[in-house]
Each structure stands twice: as structure tokens, then as C-alpha cells.
Amino acid sequence: MTTEGTRSHAVHRHVLDAALHGDETVRLEERVGALDQALVVGGARLEPPVVARVGQTIDRVRERLELGVDHAVVALVGGTGSGKSSMFNAVCGLPLADVGVKRPTTSDVTACVWATDGGALLDWLGVRPDRRTVRESLLDGESEAALRGLVLLDLPDHDSIAPEHREVVDRLLPQADLLVWVVDPQKYADDALHSGYLRRLVGHEASMLVVLNQVDTVPPEVRPELVADVARLLEEDGLTGVPVLAASARTHEGVPALRARLATTVEGRSAAARRAGAEVNDAATALGSQVADREPAPASLALGGIVDTLADAAGLPAVAGAVAAVVRGGASASPSFGPVQEDSVALARSDWLAASTAGLPRSWKQDVATRVATTAELRLAVTDALAQVTVVARRSVAAAWLLGLGVVLAAAAVTVGSVALGSGFASVRANPWAPVVALVLLAAAVLAVVASFSTRRAAARRRASRVLKDGRAALERVARGRLADPTRAVLDEHRSVRELVDAARS
């Protein structure tokens, strides 16, 4: 498939997913995918507890997204004798939940779903098929439309002596978009409720409601005091702003108000998506602690400094200087590279790691140190690289020719001068141009000798410069392949994780 075709397919898939699940769900899937990819790229450089926590969040959110976030899950929770199941039936308008002495004998959850079949969601929640009811029917008309999308759960008594009941409650509480705590006038201050559950829910006040049931059993003038006392206990638990509703499942007092509150929850059914989004944000924050805010500046990966240090360690400037001396004629021995100084190579490697990993978390620094060459490997690589550098230290042929020419011209000048001056003034009168020719030849000889020395110095500079250039090029290849490329690979992975974490945040 072409790039254009791939992009078109991706866009079509996004539009299709948005149509089926909604933009918010698609965005959540993208954010979870970013977290998942960050775990893959980060790998062993991420702390195991953080990886475990983020992985659990990914699994949990993906599982919920697969089930859809189009339902509002409301759980009725209460203790024995609170009338919770009766309240469940009153809200449903049907005798669905077991009440009385039979209720504490089962750990089953009863569910009532309005309008839509939340089969997959109820399977996930662990509700048995025979404990499910789809509430809305043609006989209802639009009377139940306000609750369309609601999944109402009647949980086992949280204070039951059967441990499996509490396990069911503990498992399902985190999955609910709204927790409705049903209490009664006799046991609303029960410590098992407050210390066992309510005090652990500080920060979740917006998704909680307390129903004071059975208010028909107390005089009307006492009811406001009871409601106020329940609110006071909630405040002492650290729960501020939790609504307290007085109701009676038997007389239906307060039931319409409770249904209205449930309708509000259904209207904001994206609460499940918001909850999932908050979990993803928390996971992204945890994962963000494993990376730095940014990577080291590009200047920290510049090779000039490391090449200078390696060149000194290998004696490259000294070899270049020796080449120049041979070419100039100041030395006769042909230079060569000696042993590379291990201490200098170790210092170069240490300086590189310090500069190129500045600001990174320790695990990322350790990964860079593991991937780049060791001191021994780097030293061997430098030795091998410089062994391939051609060191030309022979003298300049052109300079030798110029020097020879200068000698010949000087000899010729002497010869001409001797002939011209050998017979005295008579000879000079006979050959008036002879002295001039001798002087010209002598001047040419001097120029040839000067040119010879100049050519020799120029050749020395060129040969020394060539050795430096070739040597530094060889060292730069070593530094790039053994230090820069592995470091850049780790930094690219760090950048990828950091950007994926940013993409996972809302």
C-alpha cells in the first residue's frame, strides 16, 4: 500500500472508530496506545514498579473501552438491614432484588439496565445472566427515557459476615461511575462503613451520594437533624459536599429525587471516560517521572572536543610535526604512531558521557554507558584507525630539483665570471656582457635555492596538514561509530518515550 493509501486508510479508520465509539473514546484509545508504546520503547530503563502500575492501568482502561463507555454504572451499597435492595426495587419499579432474610445469603449482584443491553459490560462486572433485567419496554413509552443508558447494580451487604460478599463489593466499587450509599437511621454511624469504606474515598465526593433510607420510621421533625448528622459524619470522614438524600423505599418518599440524580449521572455518562482519562493521566505522570524534561543540547554531541582529546592521546600532532621535520630536511627518521595513552582515552570517554547524558535519569545514563565502547575498545579502535592513515615523510622532489638547479646556476655564474675576468680588462672589453651574465646566473642561483627552501617548507606544511586531516577524519569516524551513534540512539529513544508520555496526557 502506498504512503497516501496508508494515510487515507488511517484517516478512514479514525472516522469509523469515532462514528462507532465517539471522539472521546477514540482519543482515549490513542492515549492508551501512546502509554503502551512508551513502555515498549522505554524497556528496562523504566522502574519495574512504574511499569507494573502503568501496565495495569493500560489493561484496565482498555478493558473498559472494549466494553464501551456509553453506560453510566451506578452501584447501590449498604449494610445489612439498610433497605438497599428495597430501594433498588423502588428505583427500578420492579421487584428484582431479593429483600429481607434471603438477601444476606447470596453474594450475587443484581443489575437493571435501561434501554440498551450492556451484556459485555455486565459480563465484565461479573453479573450472572439470571440476575440481569432490561428495564425499559414499549409499555413504558418515554417514562423511563431519562434513565436510558443506566446500569444500576445492587451489591451484596458490605458488612455481611460472609467474606465473599465484601470481596464482591471491594471489586465492583472502583468500576462504578456513581456510588449510592444506602444507610438507615439506626446504623448510619456504623464504624464499619466509615472506617472501612467512606474515609478511603476522600477525593471522590463528586461521584458519591448518601441516601438515608427508612425515614418513614422516624418522626418528620427529627428527619432534618438526622440528615444534618449524617452530613456531619461525612465531613469528619474528610468527605466534603457529598449530598445526603432522605428517602423511604416503602413510601417512595425521596425516590423521585434519587431517580433525578441518577438521570443527571446518565446525562453525563462520559464520566466513565473521564475516570479512564484521569487514570491515564496518573499513569502518564508516573511514566513521566522516568524521563527528563528534555534531551541534552545538540552541542553536547559535537565531535570536535573528543577528536582533539583522542588525537592528543594518539600523539597525532607530534606525528604530523615529525612528518614536517622530515620533509623540511630537519630529520631523517620516518615517524609512526606509538601506543595510544589509555588514561587519556578513559578521560575522553568519561567527558563524553558526562556531557552527552547531562540531565538524564540514572537508568538512561547507564544505558548510554553500556552501549558506547569501553575504554579498551575505544583505544583499540583508535589504534586500528590510525594504522590505516598514510604517513608520507619523504622529501620534496621539486625542492631537490630547485636546489640542484641553484647549484648548477651558481657553478655557471662562477665559470662565466672566471672567463670574463681571467684575462683582465682586455677580456672584459672584448666580452662586455660576460659580467652581466655572471651576475644574472648568480641571482638565478640564489632564487632557485630560496625557492627550494620555500617549496620544502610548503611541502612540509601540506604533508603535516594531510596527516592531521586524515588522522582526525579517522578519529572522527571512531568517535561517531563508537560513541556518538550509540548515544544518539539512546537519546532518540528517550525523546520518543517523552513525546509518547506527552501524547498520553490530556
BAVO-77369 format. One record per residue (C-alpha): x, y, z. Coordinates in Angstrom, 1 decimal, decimal comma. Layout:
REM BAVO-77369
[[X; Y; Z]]
...
REM end
This chain:
REM BAVO-77369
[[0,0; 0,0; 0,0]]
[[1,3; 3,5; -0,9]]
[[2,0; 6,1; 1,7]]
[[-1,0; 8,0; 0,5]]
[[-3,1; 4,9; 0,7]]
[[-1,9; 4,1; 4,2]]
[[-2,7; 7,6; 5,4]]
[[-6,1; 7,5; 3,7]]
[[-6,8; 4,2; 5,4]]
[[-5,7; 5,6; 8,8]]
[[-8,0; 8,6; 8,4]]
[[-10,9; 6,4; 7,4]]
[[-10,3; 4,1; 10,3]]
[[-10,2; 7,1; 12,7]]
[[-13,5; 8,4; 11,3]]
[[-15,1; 4,9; 11,5]]
[[-13,9; 4,5; 15,1]]
[[-15,2; 7,9; 16,0]]
[[-18,6; 7,1; 14,5]]
[[-18,8; 3,8; 16,4]]
[[-17,3; 4,8; 19,7]]
[[-17,2; 8,6; 19,8]]
[[-14,3; 11,0; 19,6]]
[[-13,6; 10,8; 23,3]]
[[-13,3; 7,0; 23,2]]
[[-11,0; 7,2; 20,1]]
[[-8,9; 9,8; 21,9]]
[[-8,6; 7,6; 25,0]]
[[-7,6; 4,6; 22,8]]
[[-4,9; 6,8; 21,2]]
[[-3,6; 7,9; 24,6]]
[[-3,5; 4,4; 26,0]]
[[-1,7; 3,3; 22,8]]
[[0,9; 6,0; 23,5]]
[[1,4; 4,7; 27,0]]
[[1,8; 1,2; 25,7]]
[[4,3; 2,2; 23,1]]
[[6,2; 4,2; 25,7]]
[[6,6; 1,1; 27,8]]
[[7,9; -0,8; 24,8]]
[[10,5; 1,8; 23,9]]
[[11,5; 2,6; 27,5]]
[[12,0; -1,1; 28,3]]
[[14,4; -1,9; 31,1]]
[[15,2; 1,8; 31,6]]
[[11,9; 2,2; 33,4]]
[[11,5; 1,2; 37,0]]
[[9,6; -2,1; 37,4]]
[[7,0; -0,8; 39,9]]
[[6,2; 2,1; 37,5]]
[[6,0; -0,3; 34,6]]
[[3,6; -2,6; 36,5]]
[[1,4; 0,3; 37,6]]
[[1,2; 1,7; 34,1]]
[[0,6; -1,7; 32,6]]
[[-2,3; -2,4; 35,0]]
[[-3,8; 1,0; 34,0]]
[[-3,5; 0,2; 30,3]]
[[-5,1; -3,2; 30,8]]
[[-7,9; -1,8; 32,9]]
[[-8,7; 1,1; 30,7]]
[[-8,5; -0,9; 27,5]]
[[-10,8; -3,5; 29,0]]
[[-13,3; -0,8; 29,9]]
[[-13,0; 0,8; 26,4]]
[[-13,7; -2,5; 24,8]]
[[-16,9; -2,7; 26,8]]
[[-17,8; 0,9; 25,9]]
[[-18,2; 4,0; 28,0]]
[[-21,8; 4,6; 26,8]]
[[-23,3; 3,3; 30,1]]
[[-23,4; 5,0; 33,4]]
[[-22,7; 2,4; 36,1]]
[[-24,4; 3,2; 39,5]]
[[-23,9; 0,9; 42,5]]
[[-26,2; 0,8; 45,5]]
[[-24,1; -0,1; 48,5]]
[[-25,3; -0,6; 52,1]]
[[-25,2; -2,7; 55,2]]
[[-27,5; -5,4; 56,4]]
[[-30,9; -4,0; 57,2]]
[[-30,4; -0,7; 55,4]]
[[-33,1; -1,4; 52,9]]
[[-30,7; -1,1; 50,0]]
[[-32,4; -3,9; 47,9]]
[[-35,8; -2,4; 48,6]]
[[-34,5; 0,9; 47,4]]
[[-33,1; -0,8; 44,3]]
[[-36,6; -2,2; 43,6]]
[[-38,2; 1,2; 44,2]]
[[-35,9; 2,9; 41,7]]
[[-36,5; 0,1; 39,1]]
[[-40,2; -0,1; 39,7]]
[[-39,9; -3,8; 39,7]]
[[-39,3; -6,5; 42,4]]
[[-35,9; -7,5; 41,0]]
[[-33,7; -7,7; 44,1]]
[[-34,1; -10,2; 46,9]]
[[-35,1; -8,4; 50,1]]
[[-35,4; -9,5; 53,7]]
[[-33,7; -12,5; 55,2]]
[[-32,8; -14,0; 51,9]]
[[-30,5; -11,2; 50,7]]
[[-27,6; -11,9; 53,0]]
[[-27,4; -15,5; 51,9]]
[[-26,1; -14,6; 48,4]]
[[-23,1; -12,8; 47,1]]
[[-24,7; -12,3; 43,7]]
[[-25,1; -8,9; 42,1]]
[[-28,4; -7,8; 40,7]]
[[-28,4; -5,5; 37,7]]
[[-31,1; -3,5; 35,9]]
[[-30,2; -1,9; 32,6]]
[[-32,3; 0,8; 30,9]]
[[-32,9; 0,6; 27,2]]
[[-29,6; -0,8; 26,0]]
[[-28,2; -4,3; 26,5]]
[[-25,0; -4,0; 28,4]]
[[-24,2; -7,7; 28,1]]
[[-20,5; -7,3; 27,6]]
[[-20,2; -4,8; 30,4]]
[[-22,3; -7,0; 32,8]]
[[-20,1; -10,0; 31,9]]
[[-17,1; -8,0; 32,9]]
[[-18,7; -6,8; 36,1]]
[[-19,5; -10,4; 37,0]]
[[-23,3; -10,2; 37,0]]
[[-24,9; -13,6; 36,3]]
[[-27,3; -13,7; 33,3]]
[[-30,2; -14,7; 35,5]]
[[-29,6; -11,6; 37,7]]
[[-30,0; -9,1; 34,8]]
[[-33,1; -7,2; 33,7]]
[[-33,6; -4,8; 30,8]]
[[-35,9; -2,3; 32,3]]
[[-37,4; -0,3; 29,5]]
[[-40,2; -1,7; 27,3]]
[[-42,8; -0,4; 24,9]]
[[-45,3; -0,3; 27,8]]
[[-43,2; 2,4; 29,4]]
[[-43,3; 4,8; 26,5]]
[[-40,9; 7,6; 27,3]]
[[-41,4; 7,5; 31,0]]
[[-38,0; 5,9; 31,5]]
[[-36,2; 7,8; 28,8]]
[[-34,3; 9,9; 31,4]]
[[-32,5; 6,8; 32,7]]
[[-31,7; 5,4; 29,2]]
[[-28,1; 4,1; 29,4]]
[[-28,2; 3,5; 33,2]]
[[-26,8; 0,2; 34,6]]
[[-28,0; 0,0; 38,2]]
[[-26,3; -2,5; 40,5]]
[[-27,5; -3,9; 43,8]]
[[-24,3; -5,1; 45,6]]
[[-24,2; -7,5; 48,5]]
[[-24,2; -6,1; 52,0]]
[[-20,8; -4,6; 52,8]]
[[-21,0; -5,7; 56,4]]
[[-22,0; -9,3; 55,8]]
[[-20,3; -11,9; 57,8]]
[[-19,6; -13,8; 54,6]]
[[-16,1; -12,7; 53,3]]
[[-17,1; -13,3; 49,7]]
[[-19,7; -10,6; 50,0]]
[[-17,2; -8,0; 50,9]]
[[-14,9; -9,2; 48,2]]
[[-17,6; -8,6; 45,6]]
[[-18,2; -5,1; 47,0]]
[[-14,5; -4,2; 47,0]]
[[-14,1; -5,5; 43,4]]
[[-17,0; -3,5; 42,0]]
[[-16,7; -0,2; 43,8]]
[[-13,9; 1,1; 41,6]]
[[-15,9; 0,3; 38,5]]
[[-18,9; 2,5; 39,3]]
[[-19,4; 6,0; 38,0]]
[[-21,7; 6,8; 41,0]]
[[-21,7; 5,2; 44,4]]
[[-25,0; 5,4; 46,3]]
[[-24,5; 4,6; 49,9]]
[[-27,8; 3,5; 51,5]]
[[-27,9; 3,9; 55,3]]
[[-30,7; 3,7; 57,8]]
[[-31,5; 5,8; 60,9]]
[[-30,3; 3,2; 63,3]]
[[-26,8; 2,3; 61,8]]
[[-25,7; 5,3; 59,7]]
[[-22,8; 5,9; 62,2]]
[[-21,6; 2,3; 61,9]]
[[-17,8; 2,4; 62,1]]
[[-17,6; -0,5; 59,6]]
[[-19,0; 1,8; 57,0]]
[[-17,0; 4,9; 57,8]]
[[-13,6; 3,4; 58,5]]
[[-13,9; 0,5; 56,1]]
[[-15,1; 2,5; 53,1]]
[[-16,0; 6,1; 53,3]]
[[-12,8; 7,5; 54,7]]
[[-10,9; 5,8; 51,9]]
[[-12,9; 7,7; 49,2]]
[[-11,7; 11,2; 50,0]]
[[-11,3; 12,9; 46,7]]
[[-14,2; 11,1; 45,1]]
[[-17,0; 13,2; 46,6]]
[[-18,3; 14,2; 43,1]]
[[-19,2; 10,5; 42,4]]
[[-20,9; 9,8; 45,7]]
[[-24,4; 10,1; 47,1]]
[[-25,8; 9,0; 50,5]]
[[-29,4; 8,0; 50,9]]
[[-30,8; 8,0; 54,4]]
[[-33,4; 5,3; 53,9]]
[[-36,4; 4,4; 56,1]]
[[-37,0; 8,0; 57,2]]
[[-40,7; 6,9; 57,5]]
[[-39,8; 5,2; 60,7]]
[[-38,8; 8,4; 62,5]]
[[-41,0; 11,5; 63,2]]
[[-40,9; 14,1; 60,5]]
[[-39,5; 16,8; 62,8]]
[[-36,5; 14,6; 63,5]]
[[-35,5; 13,9; 59,9]]
[[-33,6; 17,2; 59,3]]
[[-31,5; 16,5; 62,3]]
[[-30,7; 13,0; 61,1]]
[[-29,7; 14,3; 57,7]]
[[-27,5; 17,0; 59,2]]
[[-25,9; 14,4; 61,5]]
[[-25,1; 12,2; 58,5]]
[[-23,6; 15,2; 56,7]]
[[-21,5; 16,0; 59,8]]
[[-20,1; 12,5; 60,0]]
[[-19,2; 12,7; 56,3]]
[[-17,3; 15,9; 57,0]]
[[-15,5; 14,2; 59,8]]
[[-14,5; 11,5; 57,4]]
[[-13,0; 14,2; 55,1]]
[[-15,8; 14,0; 52,6]]
[[-17,0; 17,5; 51,8]]
[[-20,0; 18,3; 49,7]]
[[-21,5; 14,7; 49,5]]
[[-25,3; 15,1; 49,0]]
[[-27,5; 13,4; 51,6]]
[[-31,0; 12,5; 50,5]]
[[-33,8; 11,4; 52,9]]
[[-35,9; 8,7; 51,4]]
[[-38,1; 5,7; 52,1]]
[[-38,3; 2,7; 49,8]]
[[-41,6; 1,7; 51,4]]
[[-43,4; 5,0; 51,0]]
[[-41,4; 6,1; 47,9]]
[[-40,5; 9,4; 49,6]]
[[-37,3; 10,7; 48,0]]
[[-37,3; 8,1; 45,3]]
[[-38,2; 10,6; 42,5]]
[[-35,3; 12,8; 43,7]]
[[-33,0; 9,8; 43,6]]
[[-34,1; 8,9; 40,1]]
[[-33,5; 12,5; 39,1]]
[[-29,9; 12,3; 40,5]]
[[-29,4; 9,1; 38,5]]
[[-30,7; 10,8; 35,4]]
[[-28,1; 13,5; 35,9]]
[[-25,5; 10,9; 36,0]]
[[-26,8; 9,2; 32,9]]
[[-26,8; 12,6; 31,1]]
[[-23,1; 12,9; 32,0]]
[[-22,4; 9,3; 31,1]]
[[-18,9; 10,3; 29,8]]
[[-18,0; 10,1; 33,5]]
[[-16,6; 6,6; 32,7]]
[[-14,4; 8,2; 30,0]]
[[-13,4; 11,0; 32,4]]
[[-12,5; 8,4; 35,0]]
[[-10,4; 6,4; 32,4]]
[[-8,8; 9,7; 31,3]]
[[-7,9; 10,5; 34,9]]
[[-6,3; 7,1; 35,2]]
[[-4,4; 7,6; 32,0]]
[[-3,2; 11,0; 33,2]]
[[-2,0; 9,4; 36,5]]
[[-0,2; 6,7; 34,6]]
[[1,4; 9,3; 32,3]]
[[2,6; 11,3; 35,3]]
[[4,2; 8,2; 36,8]]
[[5,8; 7,3; 33,5]]
[[6,9; 10,9; 33,0]]
[[9,0; 10,6; 36,2]]
[[11,2; 8,1; 34,3]]
[[12,4; 10,6; 31,7]]
[[13,9; 14,1; 31,7]]
[[12,1; 17,2; 30,5]]
[[14,4; 17,4; 27,5]]
[[17,4; 15,7; 26,0]]
[[20,9; 17,2; 26,2]]
[[21,6; 20,0; 23,7]]
[[22,8; 19,0; 20,3]]
[[26,1; 20,8; 21,0]]
[[26,9; 18,1; 23,6]]
[[27,2; 15,6; 20,8]]
[[29,7; 17,6; 18,9]]
[[32,8; 15,6; 18,0]]
[[35,4; 18,3; 17,9]]
[[36,4; 18,1; 21,5]]
[[36,5; 14,3; 21,7]]
[[38,6; 14,2; 18,5]]
[[41,0; 16,7; 20,0]]
[[41,4; 14,5; 23,1]]
[[41,9; 11,3; 21,1]]
[[44,3; 13,0; 18,8]]
[[46,5; 14,0; 21,8]]
[[46,2; 10,5; 23,2]]
[[47,4; 9,0; 20,0]]
[[50,2; 11,6; 19,5]]
[[48,7; 12,8; 16,2]]
[[50,0; 16,4; 16,4]]
[[53,5; 15,1; 17,2]]
[[53,5; 12,7; 14,3]]
[[52,4; 15,5; 12,0]]
[[55,2; 17,7; 13,3]]
[[57,7; 14,9; 12,7]]
[[56,5; 14,5; 9,2]]
[[57,0; 18,2; 8,6]]
[[60,5; 18,0; 10,0]]
[[61,5; 15,1; 7,7]]
[[60,1; 16,9; 4,7]]
[[61,9; 20,1; 5,6]]
[[65,1; 18,1; 5,9]]
[[65,5; 18,6; 9,7]]
[[65,1; 14,9; 10,5]]
[[65,8; 11,7; 8,8]]
[[63,8; 9,1; 10,7]]
[[60,4; 8,2; 9,3]]
[[57,7; 8,9; 12,0]]
[[55,0; 6,5; 13,1]]
[[52,2; 6,3; 15,6]]
[[53,1; 5,0; 19,0]]
[[50,9; 3,4; 21,7]]
[[47,7; 5,3; 22,5]]
[[47,6; 6,6; 26,0]]
[[44,9; 4,7; 27,9]]
[[44,4; 7,3; 30,6]]
[[43,7; 10,0; 28,0]]
[[41,2; 7,7; 26,2]]
[[39,4; 7,0; 29,5]]
[[39,2; 10,7; 30,2]]
[[37,8; 11,4; 26,8]]
[[35,2; 8,7; 27,2]]
[[34,3; 10,0; 30,7]]
[[34,0; 13,6; 29,4]]
[[31,8; 12,4; 26,6]]
[[29,4; 10,5; 28,8]]
[[29,1; 13,5; 31,2]]
[[28,3; 16,0; 28,5]]
[[26,0; 13,8; 26,4]]
[[23,9; 12,5; 29,2]]
[[23,6; 15,6; 31,4]]
[[20,2; 15,8; 33,0]]
[[19,1; 12,3; 32,1]]
[[17,8; 9,8; 34,7]]
[[20,4; 7,4; 36,0]]
[[19,0; 4,4; 34,2]]
[[19,3; 6,2; 30,8]]
[[22,8; 7,3; 31,6]]
[[23,7; 3,7; 32,4]]
[[22,2; 2,6; 29,1]]
[[24,4; 5,1; 27,2]]
[[27,5; 3,9; 29,2]]
[[26,6; 0,3; 28,3]]
[[26,1; 1,0; 24,6]]
[[29,2; 3,1; 23,9]]
[[32,6; 1,5; 23,5]]
[[34,6; 0,7; 26,7]]
[[37,9; 2,4; 27,2]]
[[39,8; -0,7; 25,9]]
[[37,5; -1,0; 22,9]]
[[37,9; 2,7; 22,1]]
[[41,6; 2,6; 22,5]]
[[41,9; -0,4; 20,1]]
[[39,6; 1,3; 17,6]]
[[41,8; 4,4; 17,7]]
[[44,9; 2,3; 17,2]]
[[43,4; 0,4; 14,2]]
[[42,0; 3,6; 12,6]]
[[45,4; 5,4; 12,7]]
[[47,1; 2,4; 11,4]]
[[45,2; 3,0; 8,2]]
[[46,4; 6,6; 7,9]]
[[49,2; 7,0; 5,3]]
[[52,2; 8,9; 6,7]]
[[54,2; 10,4; 3,8]]
[[57,5; 11,7; 5,1]]
[[59,8; 11,8; 2,0]]
[[61,5; 15,0; 1,0]]
[[60,0; 17,2; -1,8]]
[[61,3; 16,2; -5,3]]
[[60,5; 19,7; -6,5]]
[[62,6; 21,3; -3,7]]
[[65,5; 18,9; -4,6]]
[[65,3; 19,9; -8,3]]
[[65,3; 23,6; -7,4]]
[[68,3; 23,1; -5,1]]
[[70,1; 21,3; -7,8]]
[[69,3; 24,0; -10,3]]
[[70,6; 26,6; -7,9]]
[[73,9; 24,7; -7,6]]
[[74,2; 24,4; -11,4]]
[[73,4; 28,1; -11,9]]
[[75,9; 29,1; -9,3]]
[[78,6; 27,0; -10,9]]
[[77,7; 28,5; -14,3]]
[[77,9; 32,0; -12,8]]
[[81,4; 31,2; -11,4]]
[[82,5; 29,8; -14,7]]
[[81,3; 32,8; -16,7]]
[[82,8; 35,2; -14,2]]
[[86,2; 33,4; -14,3]]
[[86,3; 33,6; -18,1]]
[[85,3; 37,2; -18,1]]
[[87,8; 38,3; -15,5]]
[[90,6; 35,8; -16,2]]
[[92,4; 37,9; -18,9]]
[[92,0; 41,3; -17,2]]
[[90,4; 44,4; -18,6]]
[[91,2; 43,4; -22,1]]
[[88,9; 40,4; -21,9]]
[[86,2; 42,5; -20,3]]
[[86,4; 45,0; -23,2]]
[[86,2; 42,1; -25,6]]
[[83,2; 40,5; -23,7]]
[[81,3; 43,4; -22,1]]
[[78,2; 41,2; -21,4]]
[[80,1; 38,5; -19,5]]
[[79,9; 40,1; -16,1]]
[[76,2; 40,8; -16,5]]
[[75,5; 37,2; -17,5]]
[[77,5; 36,0; -14,5]]
[[75,5; 38,2; -12,2]]
[[72,2; 37,1; -13,7]]
[[73,2; 33,4; -13,3]]
[[74,2; 34,1; -9,7]]
[[70,9; 35,8; -9,0]]
[[69,0; 32,9; -10,6]]
[[71,0; 30,5; -8,4]]
[[70,1; 32,4; -5,3]]
[[66,4; 32,5; -6,3]]
[[66,5; 28,7; -7,1]]
[[68,0; 28,0; -3,7]]
[[65,4; 30,2; -1,9]]
[[62,6; 28,6; -3,9]]
[[63,9; 25,2; -2,9]]
[[63,7; 26,1; 0,8]]
[[60,3; 27,7; 0,3]]
[[59,0; 24,7; -1,6]]
[[60,4; 22,4; 1,1]]
[[58,6; 24,3; 3,9]]
[[55,3; 24,4; 1,9]]
[[55,6; 20,7; 1,2]]
[[56,2; 20,1; 4,9]]
[[53,1; 22,1; 5,8]]
[[51,0; 20,2; 3,3]]
[[52,2; 16,8; 4,3]]
[[51,7; 17,6; 8,0]]
[[48,3; 19,0; 7,3]]
[[47,4; 15,9; 5,3]]
[[48,4; 13,7; 8,2]]
[[46,4; 15,8; 10,6]]
[[43,4; 15,8; 8,3]]
[[43,4; 12,1; 7,6]]
[[44,2; 11,3; 11,2]]
[[41,4; 13,5; 12,6]]
[[39,0; 12,1; 9,9]]
[[39,8; 8,5; 11,1]]
[[39,4; 9,5; 14,7]]
[[36,1; 11,3; 14,0]]
[[34,8; 8,0; 12,4]]
[[35,8; 6,2; 15,5]]
[[34,1; 8,7; 17,8]]
[[31,0; 8,7; 15,7]]
[[30,6; 5,0; 15,4]]
[[31,8; 4,1; 18,9]]
[[30,4; 7,0; 20,9]]
[[28,0; 9,4; 19,1]]
[[25,8; 6,9; 17,2]]
[[25,1; 4,7; 20,2]]
[[24,5; 7,8; 22,3]]
[[22,2; 9,3; 19,7]]
[[20,2; 6,0; 19,5]]
[[19,5; 6,1; 23,3]]
[[18,6; 9,8; 23,2]]
[[16,2; 9,2; 20,3]]
[[14,5; 6,5; 22,4]]
[[14,4; 8,8; 25,4]]
[[12,8; 11,5; 23,2]]
[[10,3; 9,0; 21,8]]
[[9,3; 8,0; 25,3]]
[[9,0; 11,6; 26,5]]
[[6,9; 12,5; 23,4]]
[[4,7; 9,5; 23,9]]
[[4,1; 10,4; 27,5]]
[[3,2; 13,9; 26,5]]
[[0,7; 12,5; 23,9]]
[[-0,9; 10,3; 26,6]]
[[-1,6; 13,4; 28,7]]
[[-5,0; 15,1; 28,1]]
REM end
